[in-house]
């Protein structure tokens, strides 16, 4: 997807869009499997917590695919030779690298039930947020040429989509912590320094949902 953006490859962008059908199909397949598991086996305690977390996680994964599609759909709008600014593309490439790293790390955190690795996602997400703001500022200062400004507005939307991919990776990390500890908390909720939601049970044990 980032390669399609950097090279203005419309054909590759169309492949990204087409591949989203596979993601959606797998999402529906896993979702149905989870519902069947709930109906037939009635999991409890830790197993039920895992099932609940999986329902959230697969939705976040499906949304990541949607954001990739959003980016791919923007590529043809700029034409085959848009008036690109390399500093903007470089910042987007950095954002994409962080987003890709976050997705890989969230997967590893879940596979290893590693809360520390899950919490570390916030560090990379801060860099994505910083770059998102930087790209917005660059777009505002890009000049008066109409075509260039239109391209810059598209890049703001690309940056926003990458920022959302990072947010979804952090959300998956939060579900990892929930599976392991039995307590849901937002890693980066500045309104609650401890990261614990007001309605979360402070004495919840790993054996309760």
KEKE-3310 file (N, C-alpha, C; in steps of 0.2 Angstrom, whole numbers, plus 5000, padded with zeros to 4 digits):
npx = (5004:5010:5020:5013:5008:5020:5025:5015:5007:4994:4988:4993:4987:4974:4974:4976:4964:4956:4960:4955:4943:4946:4950:4939:4931:4937:4936:4922:4921:4929:4922:4909:4913:4917:4905:4898:4906:4903:4890:4889:4899:4899:4910:4919:4926:4943:4943:4932:4935:4945:4938:4930:4939:4944:4934:4934:4946:4947:4939:4946:4957:4950:4946:4959:4962:4952:4956:4968:4962:4956:4967:4972:4962:4963:4974:4973:4966:4974:4980:4992:5005:5007:5009:5020:5027:5042:5046:5034:5030:5041:5039:5027:5031:5038:5028:5021:5030:5031:5018:5017:5026:5020:5008:5014:5020:5009:5003:5013:5013:5000:5002:5012:5006:5011:5011:5020:5026:5014:5010:5021:5018:5012:5023:5028:5016:5015:5025:5019:5008:5014:5020:5009:5003:5014:5014:5001:5004:5014:5006:4997:5006:5010:5009:5002:4998:4985:4983:4994:4990:4978:4983:4990:4980:4975:4985:4985:4973:4978:4988:4980:4973:4984:4987:4975:4977:4988:4982:4972:4981:4986:4974:4972:4983:4978:4968:4976:4982:4970:4966:4976:4977:4964:4958:4952:4960:4965:4979:4984:4976:4974:4966:4965:4977:4982:4978:4966:4950:4936:4924:4930:4933:4942:4947:4947:4950:4961:4953:4940:4928)
npy = (4994:5006:5007:5008:5021:5028:5027:5030:5020:5015:5003:4994:4999:4996:4982:4981:4986:4976:4965:4967:4961:4948:4949:4954:4943:4933:4939:4938:4924:4920:4927:4921:4908:4911:4915:4903:4895:4901:4898:4884:4879:4887:4895:4899:4910:4913:4908:4913:4926:4927:4924:4935:4945:4942:4944:4958:4961:4955:4964:4976:4972:4970:4983:4989:4984:4991:5004:5003:5002:5014:5022:5017:5020:5034:5036:5035:5047:5058:5057:5052:5058:5067:5083:5080:5082:5079:5079:5077:5064:5057:5059:5052:5039:5036:5036:5025:5015:5014:5011:4998:4992:4992:4984:4972:4970:4970:4958:4949:4952:4947:4934:4929:4933:4944:4957:4968:4970:4973:4986:4993:4997:5010:5019:5019:5023:5036:5042:5041:5049:5061:5063:5063:5076:5084:5082:5087:5101:5103:5102:5113:5123:5122:5130:5140:5134:5126:5112:5106:5109:5102:5089:5088:5089:5076:5069:5072:5065:5052:5051:5052:5040:5031:5034:5030:5016:5014:5017:5006:4996:4998:4997:4983:4979:4983:4974:4962:4964:4964:4951:4944:4950:4952:4964:4978:4992:5008:5011:5024:5034:5050:5056:5048:5045:5032:5024:5016:5013:5022:5014:5002:4987:4987:4977:4966:4949:4938:4927:4931:4938)
npz = (5000:5004:4995:4983:4985:4986:4973:4965:4960:4952:4948:4958:4969:4966:4968:4982:4986:4981:4988:5001:5001:5005:5018:5024:5022:5029:5042:5044:5044:5056:5065:5065:5069:5082:5088:5087:5095:5108:5109:5109:5118:5129:5136:5151:5164:5162:5149:5143:5144:5135:5123:5122:5121:5108:5100:5100:5095:5081:5075:5075:5067:5055:5053:5051:5038:5031:5032:5025:5012:5011:5009:4997:4988:4987:4979:4965:4963:4963:4950:4938:4938:4950:4958:4969:4985:4992:5005:5012:5008:5013:5027:5027:5024:5035:5045:5040:5042:5056:5059:5053:5060:5073:5070:5068:5081:5089:5086:5090:5104:5107:5104:5112:5124:5131:5141:5143:5131:5124:5130:5126:5113:5114:5114:5100:5094:5099:5091:5078:5080:5081:5069:5061:5065:5060:5046:5043:5046:5036:5025:5026:5024:5011:4999:4986:4974:4966:4962:4969:4982:4982:4981:4993:5002:5000:5005:5019:5022:5020:5030:5041:5040:5042:5055:5062:5060:5068:5080:5081:5082:5095:5102:5101:5108:5121:5123:5124:5137:5144:5143:5149:5162:5166:5168:5161:5153:5147:5138:5135:5140:5144:5153:5164:5174:5179:5169:5171:5168:5175:5177:5179:5187:5202:5209:5201:5197:5188:5185:5183:5172)
capx = (5000:5014:5024:5008:5008:5026:5026:5009:5005:4986:4987:4994:4982:4968:4976:4975:4957:4953:4962:4951:4937:4948:4950:4932:4928:4940:4933:4915:4922:4931:4916:4904:4916:4917:4898:4897:4909:4899:4883:4890:4903:4898:4916:4919:4932:4948:4942:4927:4938:4949:4933:4927:4944:4945:4928:4936:4953:4946:4936:4951:4960:4946:4946:4965:4961:4948:4961:4972:4958:4955:4973:4973:4957:4966:4980:4971:4963:4980:4983:4998:5010:5004:5014:5022:5033:5046:5046:5028:5031:5046:5035:5022:5034:5040:5022:5019:5035:5029:5011:5018:5029:5015:5004:5018:5021:5003:5002:5018:5011:4995:5004:5015:5002:5016:5008:5025:5026:5008:5011:5026:5015:5011:5029:5028:5010:5016:5028:5014:5004:5018:5021:5002:5003:5019:5011:4996:5007:5017:5001:4995:5011:5013:5009:4995:4996:4979:4985:4998:4986:4974:4987:4992:4974:4974:4990:4982:4969:4982:4991:4975:4972:4989:4986:4970:4980:4991:4977:4969:4986:4986:4968:4973:4987:4974:4964:4980:4982:4964:4966:4981:4976:4957:4956:4953:4963:4967:4986:4986:4970:4977:4961:4966:4984:4984:4975:4961:4943:4932:4920:4933:4933:4949:4949:4945:4955:4962:4948:4934:4928)
capy = (5000:5012:5006:5011:5028:5032:5026:5032:5014:5014:4996:4991:5001:4992:4976:4982:4986:4969:4960:4968:4956:4942:4951:4954:4936:4929:4942:4935:4917:4920:4930:4916:4903:4913:4914:4896:4893:4904:4895:4877:4877:4891:4896:4903:4913:4915:4906:4918:4933:4927:4925:4942:4949:4940:4948:4965:4961:4954:4970:4981:4970:4972:4991:4991:4983:4996:5010:5002:5003:5021:5025:5015:5024:5041:5036:5037:5054:5063:5057:5048:5062:5073:5088:5078:5085:5073:5079:5074:5057:5054:5058:5047:5033:5035:5034:5018:5010:5014:5008:4991:4989:4992:4979:4966:4970:4968:4951:4946:4953:4943:4927:4928:4935:4949:4964:4973:4972:4977:4992:4997:5000:5017:5023:5020:5027:5043:5045:5041:5055:5067:5064:5065:5083:5087:5082:5092:5108:5104:5103:5120:5128:5119:5135:5142:5130:5122:5105:5104:5109:5096:5083:5089:5087:5069:5066:5073:5059:5046:5052:5050:5033:5028:5036:5025:5009:5013:5017:5000:4991:4999:4994:4976:4978:4984:4968:4958:4966:4962:4943:4942:4952:4952:4971:4982:4998:5011:5013:5031:5039:5055:5058:5044:5043:5025:5020:5012:5016:5023:5009:4995:4984:4988:4971:4960:4944:4934:4922:4934:4942)
capz = (5000:5004:4989:4978:4986:4984:4966:4962:4956:4953:4948:4964:4973:4965:4971:4989:4987:4980:4994:5007:5002:5008:5025:5026:5022:5035:5048:5045:5046:5063:5070:5066:5073:5090:5091:5088:5102:5114:5109:5110:5123:5135:5140:5157:5167:5157:5142:5141:5143:5128:5117:5122:5118:5101:5096:5099:5091:5074:5072:5074:5062:5049:5052:5048:5031:5028:5032:5019:5006:5011:5006:4990:4984:4986:4975:4958:4963:4962:4944:4937:4939:4954:4961:4975:4989:4994:5012:5014:5006:5018:5033:5027:5024:5042:5048:5038:5045:5063:5059:5051:5066:5078:5069:5070:5088:5093:5085:5094:5111:5108:5103:5118:5130:5133:5142:5142:5123:5122:5133:5122:5107:5115:5112:5093:5092:5100:5085:5073:5081:5080:5062:5058:5066:5056:5039:5043:5046:5030:5020:5027:5021:5004:4994:4983:4968:4967:4961:4974:4988:4982:4983:5000:5006:5000:5010:5026:5023:5020:5037:5046:5040:5045:5062:5064:5060:5074:5086:5081:5085:5102:5105:5101:5114:5127:5124:5127:5144:5147:5143:5154:5169:5168:5169:5155:5154:5141:5139:5134:5142:5148:5159:5170:5174:5180:5164:5173:5167:5181:5179:5179:5194:5204:5212:5197:5197:5182:5184:5182:5166)
cpx = (5004:5018:5019:5008:5014:5028:5020:5006:4998:4984:4988:4989:4975:4968:4974:4968:4954:4954:4958:4945:4939:4948:4943:4929:4931:4937:4926:4916:4924:4925:4911:4907:4916:4910:4896:4900:4906:4893:4884:4894:4903:4905:4915:4926:4937:4947:4937:4930:4942:4944:4931:4933:4945:4940:4930:4942:4951:4943:4941:4955:4957:4946:4953:4965:4957:4952:4966:4969:4957:4961:4973:4968:4959:4971:4978:4968:4968:4983:4990:5005:5008:5010:5016:5027:5036:5046:5040:5028:5035:5043:5030:5025:5036:5034:5020:5024:5033:5022:5012:5021:5024:5010:5008:5019:5015:5001:5007:5016:5005:4997:5008:5012:5007:5013:5013:5026:5020:5008:5016:5023:5013:5017:5029:5022:5011:5020:5024:5010:5008:5019:5015:5002:5008:5017:5005:4999:5010:5012:4998:5000:5014:5013:5002:4993:4990:4980:4989:4994:4981:4977:4989:4986:4973:4979:4988:4977:4973:4985:4986:4973:4977:4989:4981:4973:4984:4987:4974:4974:4986:4980:4969:4978:4983:4970:4969:4981:4976:4964:4971:4979:4968:4954:4957:4955:4965:4974:4987:4980:4973:4972:4962:4973:4986:4982:4969:4954:4939:4927:4923:4933:4940:4952:4948:4951:4955:4957:4941:4934:4928)
cpy = (5006:5012:5009:5018:5031:5032:5028:5026:5013:5007:4992:4993:4997:4985:4976:4982:4980:4964:4961:4963:4950:4943:4951:4947:4932:4932:4938:4927:4916:4922:4924:4910:4905:4913:4907:4893:4895:4900:4887:4875:4881:4892:4900:4906:4915:4913:4911:4925:4933:4928:4932:4947:4948:4944:4955:4965:4960:4960:4975:4979:4972:4979:4993:4990:4989:5003:5009:5004:5010:5024:5023:5019:5031:5041:5038:5044:5059:5062:5053:5052:5068:5077:5086:5082:5079:5073:5076:5067:5054:5053:5053:5040:5031:5033:5027:5013:5009:5010:5000:4988:4988:4985:4972:4965:4968:4961:4947:4946:4948:4935:4925:4930:4940:4956:4969:4975:4975:4984:4997:5000:5007:5021:5024:5024:5034:5046:5045:5048:5061:5068:5066:5073:5087:5087:5087:5099:5109:5105:5110:5125:5126:5124:5136:5138:5126:5115:5102:5104:5103:5090:5083:5087:5079:5066:5067:5067:5053:5046:5050:5043:5029:5028:5031:5018:5008:5013:5010:4995:4992:4996:4986:4975:4979:4977:4962:4958:4963:4954:4941:4944:4952:4959:4975:4989:5001:5013:5020:5036:5044:5057:5054:5041:5036:5021:5016:5016:5017:5017:5002:4993:4984:4981:4965:4956:4941:4929:4924:4938:4949)
cpz = (5000:4998:4983:4979:4984:4976:4962:4957:4957:4952:4954:4969:4972:4968:4978:4990:4986:4985:5000:5007:5005:5016:5028:5027:5028:5042:5049:5047:5053:5067:5071:5070:5081:5092:5092:5094:5108:5114:5111:5116:5130:5139:5146:5159:5162:5150:5139:5140:5136:5122:5117:5119:5110:5097:5095:5094:5083:5071:5071:5068:5055:5048:5049:5040:5028:5027:5026:5012:5005:5007:4999:4986:4983:4981:4968:4958:4961:4954:4944:4938:4944:4956:4968:4978:4993:5002:5015:5013:5011:5025:5033:5027:5031:5046:5046:5041:5052:5063:5057:5057:5072:5077:5070:5077:5092:5092:5089:5102:5112:5108:5110:5125:5134:5135:5141:5135:5121:5124:5129:5116:5108:5113:5104:5091:5094:5094:5079:5074:5079:5073:5058:5059:5061:5049:5038:5042:5039:5024:5020:5024:5014:4999:4991:4977:4970:4967:4967:4981:4988:4984:4990:5005:5006:5005:5017:5027:5024:5027:5042:5046:5043:5053:5065:5064:5066:5080:5087:5084:5093:5106:5106:5107:5121:5128:5126:5134:5147:5148:5148:5161:5171:5169:5163:5157:5148:5142:5139:5135:5147:5154:5165:5170:5175:5174:5165:5172:5174:5183:5179:5186:5196:5207:5208:5197:5190:5180:5184:5175:5167)
residu = (UNK:UNK:UNK:UNK:UNK:UNK:UNK:UNK:UNK:UNK:UNK:UNK:UNK:UNK:UNK:UNK:UNK:UNK:UNK:UNK:UNK:UNK:UNK:UNK:UNK:UNK:UNK:UNK:UNK:UNK:UNK:UNK:UNK:UNK:UNK:UNK:UNK:UNK:UNK:UNK:UNK:UNK:UNK:UNK:UNK:UNK:UNK:UNK:UNK:UNK:UNK:UNK:UNK:UNK:UNK:UNK:UNK:UNK:UNK:UNK:UNK:UNK:UNK:UNK:UNK:UNK:UNK:UNK:UNK:UNK:UNK:UNK:UNK:UNK:UNK:UNK:UNK:UNK:UNK:UNK:UNK:UNK:UNK:UNK:UNK:UNK:UNK:UNK:UNK:UNK:UNK:UNK:UNK:UNK:UNK:UNK:UNK:UNK:UNK:UNK:UNK:UNK:UNK:UNK:UNK:UNK:UNK:UNK:UNK:UNK:UNK:UNK:UNK:UNK:UNK:UNK:UNK:UNK:UNK:UNK:UNK:UNK:UNK:UNK:UNK:UNK:UNK:UNK:UNK:UNK:UNK:UNK:UNK:UNK:UNK:UNK:UNK:UNK:UNK:UNK:UNK:UNK:UNK:UNK:UNK:UNK:UNK:UNK:UNK:UNK:UNK:UNK:UNK:UNK:UNK:UNK:UNK:UNK:UNK:UNK:UNK:UNK:UNK:UNK:UNK:UNK:UNK:UNK:UNK:UNK:UNK:UNK:UNK:UNK:UNK:UNK:UNK:UNK:UNK:UNK:UNK:UNK:UNK:UNK:UNK:UNK:UNK:UNK:UNK:UNK:UNK:UNK:UNK:UNK:UNK:UNK:UNK:UNK:UNK:UNK:UNK:UNK:UNK:UNK:UNK:UNK:UNK:UNK:UNK)
# end
